């Protein structure tokens, strides 16, 4: 199965007050860590969707073998990044897309590969992260869901597709889910390293 990873990194980081994609994490940045993890996975190709601060962020990730997609509608929320990404990869013969966020630094290559294995065993179903009450990203969507994903609106991302297709979602347990949205989230994460 041919799988594309779509890293969503177009947001303007309003709650952070600075471009969180460029926050330092060890030897790299928040987005750099996401790309490194994605490149080490069993997926076939990695794409980054940028929007706010696109040129600055693009320069910071130039050394990675990741394809950059620019979302000019990033102010319309997370769904606009999913649509921009799918518009770009739709005709590239991928069987599925693994959607992940640039602000989840605890997601590691092992977890991405567990999702990929789950998808390979169940290629007609969505393999998604289990957030106890509902499903979320990282998640792998078979190509049959691309049209539904492209109808998304607003800042809810893929939640509506995930939680309206419960019978077709395989929930994958992940105890490393953490989003960095505020300075405090970032400082807490650094302390935990």
Backbone as JSON, one array per atom type, in Angstrom:
{
  "sequence": "XXXXXXXXXXXXXXXXXXXXXXXXXXXXXXXXXXXXXXXXXXXXXXXXXXXXXXXXXXXXXXXXXXXXXXXXXXXXXXXXXXXXXXXXXXXXXXXXXXXXXXXXXXXXXXXXXXXXXXXXXXXXXXXXXXXXXXXXXXXXXXXXXXXXXXXXXXXXXXXXXXXXXXXXXXXXXXXXXXXXXXXXXXXXXXXXX",
  "N": [[0.84, -1.19, 0.0], [0.5, 2.22, -0.81], [1.39, 4.99, 0.95], [0.89, 8.34, 1.92], [2.25, 10.79, 4.05], [0.8, 13.48, 5.65], [1.68, 16.34, 7.06], [0.28, 18.66, 9.07], [0.83, 22.02, 9.3], [0.16, 24.71, 9.15], [-0.93, 26.66, 10.72], [-1.4, 29.81, 12.56], [-0.54, 29.98, 15.15], [-1.81, 31.37, 17.3], [-2.44, 31.16, 20.09], [0.04, 30.6, 21.12], [1.61, 32.79, 20.51], [3.87, 33.06, 19.04], [5.57, 31.66, 16.17], [4.91, 28.46, 16.48], [5.81, 26.25, 15.13], [8.49, 26.62, 14.8], [9.67, 26.38, 17.26], [12.31, 25.41, 19.42], [13.37, 22.09, 19.68], [15.4, 20.0, 21.11], [17.93, 19.24, 18.83], [16.61, 20.31, 16.74], [13.53, 21.65, 15.41], [10.05, 22.07, 16.33], [8.47, 21.45, 14.06], [10.49, 20.3, 12.54], [11.09, 18.01, 14.04], [8.71, 16.57, 13.73], [8.82, 16.07, 10.97], [11.21, 14.57, 10.77], [10.46, 12.27, 12.21], [8.33, 11.35, 10.61], [9.69, 10.81, 8.2], [11.24, 8.65, 8.92], [9.43, 6.65, 9.14], [7.35, 3.92, 7.85], [5.96, 4.95, 5.74], [5.44, 6.17, 2.35], [5.94, 8.75, 1.28], [6.5, 12.14, 2.34], [4.66, 15.0, 3.14], [4.37, 18.48, 3.83], [2.1, 20.8, 5.03], [2.05, 24.16, 4.81], [1.33, 27.52, 5.96], [0.71, 30.19, 7.56], [3.52, 32.25, 8.1], [4.94, 30.92, 6.12], [7.24, 31.08, 4.34], [9.44, 31.51, 6.05], [9.32, 29.22, 7.63], [9.54, 27.27, 5.67], [12.22, 27.7, 4.83], [13.5, 26.81, 7.11], [13.15, 24.09, 7.01], [14.31, 23.17, 4.74], [16.4, 21.31, 4.42], [15.34, 18.83, 4.7], [13.85, 15.89, 3.2], [11.14, 16.51, 2.4], [8.03, 17.28, 0.94], [6.73, 20.46, 0.24], [3.62, 22.0, 0.7], [1.66, 24.76, 0.03], [-0.8, 26.35, 1.87], [-2.93, 28.7, 1.11], [-5.28, 29.47, 2.21], [-5.19, 29.26, 4.97], [-6.25, 30.65, 7.14], [-8.83, 29.78, 7.31], [-8.94, 27.63, 8.93], [-8.1, 24.3, 10.24], [-9.25, 22.38, 8.56], [-8.95, 23.48, 6.02], [-6.28, 23.06, 5.49], [-6.13, 20.31, 5.32], [-7.66, 19.94, 3.01], [-6.09, 21.39, 1.13], [-3.79, 19.81, 1.16], [-4.81, 17.31, 0.26], [-5.77, 18.06, -2.27], [-3.35, 18.39, -3.52], [-2.09, 15.84, -3.41], [-3.91, 14.04, -4.42], [-3.97, 12.97, -7.07], [-1.7, 11.44, -7.19], [-1.54, 8.74, -6.93], [-1.67, 7.53, -4.33], [-2.65, 5.17, -1.86], [-3.64, 5.81, 0.54], [-3.82, 8.37, 3.1], [-1.88, 9.57, 5.76], [-2.72, 11.57, 8.25], [-1.27, 14.0, 10.26], [-0.25, 16.16, 12.98], [1.87, 19.03, 13.29], [2.41, 19.78, 15.83], [2.66, 17.77, 17.77], [4.82, 16.5, 19.54], [5.43, 14.14, 20.9], [4.68, 12.0, 19.43], [6.0, 9.18, 17.98], [8.2, 7.31, 15.73], [7.63, 4.6, 15.98], [4.95, 4.6, 16.75], [3.69, 5.75, 14.51], [4.24, 3.72, 12.68], [2.78, 1.63, 13.8], [0.18, 2.53, 13.3], [0.3, 2.48, 10.5], [0.7, -0.27, 10.06], [-1.72, -1.2, 11.08], [-3.48, -0.09, 9.21], [-2.58, -1.4, 6.86], [-3.4, -3.99, 7.41], [-6.11, -3.65, 7.46], [-7.26, -2.32, 5.03], [-9.54, -1.0, 4.1], [-10.57, 0.45, 6.09], [-10.49, 3.24, 8.45], [-7.66, 4.02, 10.33], [-7.16, 5.2, 13.46], [-6.08, 7.48, 16.09], [-6.75, 6.78, 19.47], [-8.6, 8.67, 21.53], [-9.9, 8.15, 23.95], [-12.75, 9.25, 24.48], [-13.31, 9.85, 21.85], [-12.13, 9.59, 18.41], [-9.03, 10.59, 16.88], [-6.38, 12.49, 15.24], [-2.92, 11.53, 15.03], [-4.05, 9.86, 12.09], [-4.99, 7.4, 9.67], [-6.36, 7.59, 6.51], [-8.12, 5.79, 4.11], [-8.1, 6.07, 0.5], [-10.74, 6.17, -0.35], [-12.01, 7.88, 1.37], [-11.24, 10.43, 0.74], [-12.86, 12.28, -0.72], [-14.87, 12.88, 1.15], [-13.34, 14.04, 3.17], [-12.5, 16.31, 1.83], [-14.71, 17.89, 1.92], [-14.79, 19.08, 4.33], [-15.09, 21.7, 6.79], [-13.96, 24.68, 8.51], [-12.32, 24.7, 11.78], [-12.17, 22.19, 12.88], [-10.8, 20.09, 11.88], [-10.23, 16.69, 11.02], [-12.02, 15.5, 12.7], [-14.86, 15.29, 12.48], [-15.24, 13.5, 10.33], [-13.95, 11.27, 11.33], [-15.45, 10.66, 13.65], [-17.99, 10.29, 12.7], [-17.96, 8.02, 11.33], [-17.8, 5.76, 12.91], [-18.12, 2.89, 12.91], [-16.37, 2.17, 10.96], [-13.87, 2.75, 11.86], [-10.77, 1.94, 13.17], [-9.59, 1.98, 16.32], [-6.56, 3.03, 17.6], [-4.47, 2.52, 20.28], [-2.81, 5.07, 22.04], [-0.52, 6.43, 24.16], [0.95, 8.69, 24.08], [0.0, 11.11, 23.28], [0.05, 14.51, 22.87], [-0.57, 17.85, 22.53], [1.05, 20.83, 21.6], [0.16, 23.89, 22.41], [0.35, 26.23, 23.87], [2.65, 28.49, 25.58], [3.13, 27.39, 28.09], [2.51, 24.67, 27.68], [4.65, 24.03, 26.02], [6.9, 24.55, 27.68], [6.41, 22.69, 29.71], [6.65, 20.34, 28.24], [9.39, 20.46, 27.49], [10.55, 20.21, 30.01], [9.92, 17.6, 30.54], [11.61, 16.1, 29.01]],
  "CA": [[0.0, 0.0, 0.0], [1.27, 3.46, -0.92], [0.85, 5.92, 1.96], [1.49, 9.67, 2.05], [2.05, 11.46, 5.34], [0.46, 14.89, 5.51], [1.9, 17.04, 8.32], [-0.43, 19.95, 9.04], [1.67, 22.99, 10.01], [-0.14, 26.0, 8.52], [-1.58, 27.57, 11.66], [-0.7, 31.04, 12.93], [-0.08, 29.83, 16.53], [-2.3, 32.52, 18.07], [-2.33, 30.94, 21.54], [1.46, 30.55, 21.47], [2.16, 34.13, 20.4], [5.02, 33.0, 18.13], [5.41, 30.51, 15.26], [5.3, 27.29, 17.28], [6.5, 25.29, 14.27], [9.93, 26.89, 14.88], [10.16, 26.22, 18.63], [13.43, 24.5, 19.49], [13.23, 20.8, 20.36], [16.7, 19.34, 20.94], [18.77, 19.74, 17.74], [15.78, 20.74, 15.62], [12.36, 22.46, 15.78], [8.83, 21.28, 16.47], [8.13, 20.89, 12.75], [11.6, 19.43, 12.14], [10.92, 16.73, 14.73], [7.6, 15.87, 13.05], [9.3, 15.61, 9.66], [12.17, 13.47, 11.0], [9.69, 11.09, 12.6], [7.59, 10.89, 9.43], [10.64, 10.27, 7.21], [11.74, 7.35, 9.4], [8.32, 5.69, 9.17], [7.18, 3.05, 6.68], [5.18, 5.63, 4.7], [6.19, 6.32, 1.1], [6.35, 10.12, 1.0], [6.1, 13.08, 3.38], [4.25, 16.33, 2.67], [4.09, 19.44, 4.9], [1.23, 21.89, 4.62], [2.41, 25.41, 5.49], [0.44, 28.65, 5.69], [1.27, 31.35, 8.25], [4.99, 32.22, 8.16], [5.34, 29.82, 5.23], [8.59, 31.18, 3.79], [10.4, 31.32, 7.15], [9.27, 27.8, 8.02], [10.09, 26.49, 4.53], [13.68, 27.8, 4.9], [14.0, 26.03, 8.25], [13.02, 22.64, 6.75], [14.87, 22.91, 3.4], [17.33, 20.19, 4.37], [14.58, 17.57, 4.78], [13.22, 15.39, 1.97], [9.69, 16.62, 2.56], [7.41, 18.15, -0.05], [5.99, 21.55, 0.87], [2.37, 22.43, 0.07], [1.26, 26.03, 0.65], [-2.24, 26.56, 2.03], [-3.18, 30.14, 1.15], [-6.52, 29.68, 2.96], [-4.97, 28.72, 6.32], [-7.11, 31.33, 8.12], [-10.12, 29.07, 7.37], [-8.84, 26.53, 9.88], [-7.41, 23.03, 9.98], [-9.84, 21.67, 7.42], [-8.41, 24.03, 4.77], [-4.98, 22.43, 5.27], [-6.41, 18.94, 4.85], [-8.11, 20.08, 1.62], [-4.93, 21.78, 0.32], [-2.94, 18.62, 1.05], [-5.46, 16.31, -0.6], [-5.76, 18.58, -3.65], [-2.01, 18.19, -4.06], [-1.68, 14.42, -3.54], [-5.02, 13.21, -4.9], [-3.69, 12.27, -8.33], [-0.36, 10.86, -7.13], [-1.67, 7.29, -6.76], [-1.53, 7.02, -2.98], [-3.8, 4.38, -1.41], [-4.13, 6.38, 1.8], [-3.06, 9.5, 3.65], [-1.75, 9.61, 7.22], [-2.76, 12.99, 8.64], [-0.72, 14.24, 11.58], [-0.06, 17.57, 13.28], [3.27, 19.38, 13.57], [2.59, 20.16, 17.24], [2.52, 16.6, 18.63], [6.21, 16.01, 19.55], [5.61, 12.82, 21.53], [4.4, 10.95, 18.43], [7.28, 8.66, 17.49], [8.15, 6.49, 14.52], [6.97, 3.33, 16.31], [3.5, 4.79, 16.73], [3.26, 5.92, 13.1], [4.29, 2.41, 12.04], [1.64, 0.85, 14.31], [-0.96, 2.99, 12.51], [0.49, 1.99, 9.13], [0.44, -1.72, 10.11], [-3.17, -1.35, 11.26], [-4.1, 0.19, 7.91], [-2.23, -2.46, 5.91], [-4.22, -5.16, 7.74], [-7.52, -3.27, 7.28], [-7.1, -1.21, 4.09], [-10.78, -0.28, 3.78], [-10.99, 1.18, 7.29], [-9.65, 4.32, 8.97], [-6.94, 3.69, 11.56], [-7.07, 6.5, 14.12], [-5.64, 7.52, 17.48], [-7.84, 6.65, 20.43], [-8.63, 9.7, 22.56], [-10.92, 7.65, 24.87], [-14.13, 9.59, 24.12], [-13.45, 9.86, 20.39], [-10.94, 9.3, 17.62], [-8.36, 11.79, 16.39], [-5.14, 12.31, 14.47], [-2.67, 10.93, 13.74], [-5.0, 8.87, 11.57], [-4.8, 7.06, 8.25], [-7.62, 7.53, 5.77], [-8.03, 5.22, 2.77], [-8.45, 7.0, -0.58], [-12.2, 6.26, -0.47], [-12.5, 8.96, 2.25], [-10.71, 11.73, 0.33], [-13.95, 13.2, -1.08], [-15.52, 13.3, 2.39], [-12.4, 14.94, 3.85], [-12.43, 17.57, 1.09], [-15.92, 18.68, 2.21], [-14.67, 19.61, 5.7], [-15.06, 23.17, 6.95], [-13.63, 25.19, 9.83], [-11.1, 24.34, 12.5], [-12.35, 20.91, 13.56], [-9.96, 19.07, 11.26], [-10.87, 15.46, 10.54], [-12.85, 14.92, 13.78], [-16.22, 14.94, 12.03], [-15.17, 12.29, 9.51], [-13.58, 10.17, 12.23], [-16.47, 10.31, 14.64], [-19.26, 9.95, 12.05], [-17.73, 6.73, 10.67], [-17.31, 4.91, 14.0], [-18.04, 1.46, 12.59], [-15.27, 1.96, 10.02], [-12.64, 3.27, 12.45], [-10.03, 1.1, 14.11], [-8.93, 2.87, 17.28], [-5.24, 2.56, 18.0], [-4.13, 3.11, 21.57], [-1.59, 5.88, 22.06], [-0.43, 7.19, 25.41], [1.93, 9.75, 23.89], [-0.66, 12.23, 22.6], [0.2, 15.8, 23.53], [-0.51, 18.98, 21.59], [1.67, 22.03, 22.16], [-0.62, 25.05, 21.97], [0.69, 27.43, 24.66], [4.02, 28.53, 26.12], [3.19, 26.46, 29.22], [2.61, 23.31, 27.1], [6.02, 23.89, 25.51], [7.83, 24.47, 28.83], [6.15, 21.4, 30.37], [7.22, 19.31, 27.38], [10.84, 20.51, 27.59], [10.91, 19.67, 31.33], [9.71, 16.15, 30.55], [12.62, 15.43, 28.17]],
  "C": [[0.88, 1.26, 0.0], [0.63, 4.53, -0.04], [1.63, 7.23, 1.96], [1.25, 10.16, 3.47], [1.84, 12.94, 5.06], [0.62, 15.54, 6.89], [1.26, 18.41, 8.22], [0.33, 20.95, 9.92], [1.42, 24.4, 9.51], [-0.66, 27.05, 9.49], [-0.73, 28.76, 12.06], [-0.3, 31.06, 14.41], [-0.54, 30.98, 17.42], [-2.14, 32.35, 19.58], [-0.88, 30.94, 22.01], [2.07, 31.94, 21.44], [3.41, 34.21, 19.52], [4.83, 31.77, 17.25], [5.87, 29.24, 15.96], [6.02, 26.24, 16.44], [8.03, 25.41, 14.42], [10.49, 26.8, 16.29], [11.26, 25.16, 18.65], [13.08, 23.24, 20.29], [14.54, 20.06, 20.11], [17.5, 20.01, 19.84], [17.95, 20.34, 16.6], [14.64, 21.63, 16.13], [11.16, 21.53, 15.91], [8.45, 20.65, 15.13], [9.24, 19.96, 12.26], [11.47, 18.05, 12.78], [9.81, 15.91, 14.07], [8.05, 15.29, 11.71], [10.26, 14.44, 9.83], [11.45, 12.18, 11.33], [8.97, 10.5, 11.39], [8.52, 10.22, 8.41], [11.18, 8.91, 7.62], [10.67, 6.27, 9.36], [8.28, 4.86, 7.89], [6.3, 3.67, 5.59], [6.06, 5.87, 3.48], [6.7, 7.73, 0.85], [5.77, 11.04, 2.07], [5.82, 14.44, 2.76], [3.97, 17.2, 3.89], [3.2, 20.53, 4.34], [1.56, 23.11, 5.47], [1.44, 26.51, 5.1], [1.03, 29.91, 6.28], [2.79, 31.18, 8.33], [5.6, 31.17, 7.23], [6.79, 29.91, 4.77], [9.66, 30.96, 4.86], [10.47, 29.85, 7.54], [9.87, 26.94, 6.91], [11.62, 26.51, 4.57], [14.23, 26.9, 6.0], [13.95, 24.53, 7.99], [13.59, 22.25, 5.38], [15.74, 21.67, 3.31], [16.62, 18.83, 4.42], [13.99, 17.18, 3.42], [11.7, 15.35, 2.15], [9.17, 17.6, 1.52], [6.58, 19.21, 0.66], [4.77, 21.89, 0.03], [1.97, 23.71, 0.78], [-0.27, 26.13, 0.67], [-2.49, 28.07, 2.17], [-4.45, 30.48, 1.93], [-6.4, 29.26, 4.42], [-5.82, 29.4, 7.39], [-8.49, 30.67, 8.25], [-10.05, 27.82, 8.23], [-8.18, 25.28, 9.34], [-7.94, 22.32, 8.75], [-9.27, 22.19, 6.09], [-7.04, 23.43, 4.46], [-5.14, 21.0, 4.78], [-6.8, 19.0, 3.37], [-6.94, 20.44, 0.7], [-4.0, 20.58, 0.1], [-3.52, 17.58, 0.11], [-5.52, 16.76, -2.05], [-4.42, 18.29, -4.32], [-1.7, 16.72, -4.33], [-2.71, 13.52, -4.21], [-4.69, 12.39, -6.15], [-2.3, 11.63, -8.38], [-0.38, 9.37, -6.8], [-1.34, 6.77, -5.37], [-2.81, 6.25, -2.62], [-4.44, 4.99, -0.17], [-3.28, 7.58, 2.18], [-3.07, 9.39, 5.17], [-1.67, 11.09, 7.59], [-2.25, 13.11, 10.08], [-0.49, 15.74, 11.75], [1.4, 17.84, 13.62], [3.49, 19.66, 15.05], [2.36, 19.0, 18.22], [3.88, 15.91, 18.76], [6.41, 14.65, 20.18], [5.29, 11.67, 20.56], [5.75, 10.48, 17.89], [7.07, 7.74, 16.3], [7.44, 5.17, 14.79], [5.46, 3.47, 16.23], [2.98, 4.97, 15.31], [3.25, 4.57, 12.4], [3.19, 1.48, 12.54], [0.38, 1.24, 13.54], [-0.88, 2.43, 11.08], [0.22, 0.48, 9.07], [-1.06, -1.98, 10.22], [-3.89, -1.13, 9.93], [-3.82, -0.93, 6.92], [-3.04, -3.73, 6.16], [-5.71, -4.92, 7.48], [-7.62, -2.11, 6.3], [-8.39, -0.47, 3.71], [-11.25, 0.56, 4.96], [-10.01, 2.29, 7.64], [-8.96, 3.78, 10.21], [-6.62, 5.02, 12.25], [-6.58, 6.38, 15.56], [-6.84, 7.55, 18.41], [-7.7, 7.7, 21.53], [-9.73, 9.39, 23.57], [-12.34, 7.98, 24.42], [-14.36, 9.58, 22.61], [-12.13, 9.55, 19.71], [-10.34, 10.59, 17.1], [-7.13, 11.45, 15.56], [-3.98, 12.19, 15.45], [-3.69, 9.86, 13.37], [-4.71, 8.63, 10.1], [-6.17, 6.87, 7.61], [-7.38, 6.88, 4.41], [-8.52, 6.24, 1.74], [-9.97, 7.19, -0.72], [-12.78, 7.38, 0.4], [-12.04, 10.34, 1.8], [-11.82, 12.72, 0.0], [-14.64, 13.75, 0.17], [-14.63, 14.29, 3.14], [-12.36, 16.3, 3.16], [-13.68, 18.43, 1.27], [-15.88, 19.29, 3.61], [-14.64, 21.14, 5.69], [-14.62, 23.51, 8.36], [-12.39, 24.59, 10.46], [-11.2, 23.01, 13.24], [-11.46, 19.82, 12.99], [-10.78, 17.88, 10.82], [-11.81, 14.83, 11.56], [-14.22, 14.46, 13.3], [-16.23, 13.65, 11.21], [-14.88, 11.09, 10.41], [-14.75, 9.71, 13.09], [-17.85, 10.07, 14.03], [-19.15, 8.61, 11.32], [-17.25, 5.68, 11.69], [-17.14, 3.44, 13.64], [-16.9, 1.16, 11.63], [-13.93, 2.48, 10.54], [-12.04, 2.23, 13.39], [-9.27, 2.05, 15.02], [-7.62, 2.25, 17.74], [-4.83, 3.29, 19.27], [-2.81, 3.87, 21.48], [-1.55, 6.67, 23.36], [0.59, 8.32, 25.3], [1.31, 10.97, 23.21], [-0.56, 13.49, 23.44], [0.29, 16.85, 22.45], [0.17, 20.14, 22.3], [0.96, 23.24, 21.58], [-0.23, 26.34, 22.66], [2.15, 27.36, 25.11], [4.16, 27.52, 27.26], [3.29, 25.01, 28.73], [4.05, 23.04, 26.67], [7.01, 23.71, 26.65], [7.65, 23.14, 29.56], [6.77, 20.26, 29.57], [8.75, 19.28, 27.52], [11.31, 19.92, 28.93], [10.83, 18.15, 31.35], [10.78, 15.39, 29.76], [13.77, 14.85, 28.99]]
}
